[in-house]
Structure formats: C-alpha cells, structure tokens
Amino acid sequence: MRETLFNWLGQDLTDLSCLDLFAGSGALGFEAASRGATRVVMVDHSPKAVAAIANNVKILAAGQRLKIVRSDALRFLASVNSRFDVLFLDPPFHDGWMDRLAPIVPGVLAADGIIYAEAETLLEGLGDWRTLRHGRAGQVFYHLMRRGEADGTE
C-alpha cells in the first residue's frame, strides 16, 4: 500500500508539510521526509510507538524536518495552529475514528490538501474531501482524497 500511496502522491514531496496522525511506526512520515517533505509531524498516543519513532529519528539523523508528538489525535488536532499539505490517517479500526475526525480535519489541512486514509470500509470521503482513488489489500481499504473531487479506483 505504501508504494501505491507514493505513486499516487508522486515521488517528490519537496516543500510539502505532512501530518502522520496515528503514526505507529512512523513509516509514512519517514517515507515522506525521504521524498523531500519540508516538515513532517508524527503523532501517536502510545509511549512505545513514540519512543520507537524517536529512536529511528536519531539513527537516521533526520530530526531537523521531523517532529514527534505524543498525544491523543483529537487533542492534537484541536490544538495545532498550522495547516498541512498531506494528512496520513491510519486510525485503529472499528472505533468510529473517521466520524470523529471529519469535522476537525478541515481546520488542519491546506485548501488543496490531500488525505491518505486507511479504513475497514470503503470511504466516499471525509468532510469536504472526496475519495479520488482507492484500493484494497486484504481487509484494509486505502483512499486518496482531495477536496470536492469525484471517486475513482486504483
């Protein structure tokens, strides 16, 4: 799925600001940084996940463009004062996260921002963002969304 995502986004993310919400291992954030993203913020509530990401930042000497935040996703979104060009969403399944995120996401995304979301079901969109492309790998549906654009497939 990661390869498909970055084929959809393009190989060069220079000058883009990315938010990896529910970062887990930080794989998407690290990939975005390796493709030139100017700023990558990785957020996770798990102390173990945040510690692992911080350790990888040290190993990769990639700290200048990366910020790691230990926080609940909703609290972080309510407190952040900047906008992002790309939002990576991979929340825990079956917890209603997409419904909770939909009203908050517009406040953190640039007007032409892109959402990449993984979910347990096919999503038509999230707030004003509509699914432009989607695919499925096993039980995971993955989506690329842009504001107001129509649905398509991989």
Secondary structure as GFF3:
##gff-version 3
##sequence-region A 1 154
A	DSSP	alpha_helix	2	9	.	.	.	ID=ss1
A	DSSP	beta_strand	17	21	.	.	.	ID=ss2
A	DSSP	alpha_helix	27	34	.	.	.	ID=ss3
A	DSSP	beta_strand	39	44	.	.	.	ID=ss4
A	DSSP	alpha_helix	47	60	.	.	.	ID=ss5
A	DSSP	beta_strand	66	70	.	.	.	ID=ss6
A	DSSP	alpha_helix	73	79	.	.	.	ID=ss7
A	DSSP	beta_strand	84	89	.	.	.	ID=ss8
A	DSSP	alpha_helix	97	101	.	.	.	ID=ss9
A	DSSP	three_ten_helix	105	107	.	.	.	ID=ss10
A	DSSP	beta_strand	109	119	.	.	.	ID=ss11
A	DSSP	beta_strand	125	126	.	.	.	ID=ss12
A	DSSP	beta_strand	129	137	.	.	.	ID=ss13
A	DSSP	beta_strand	140	147	.	.	.	ID=ss14
###
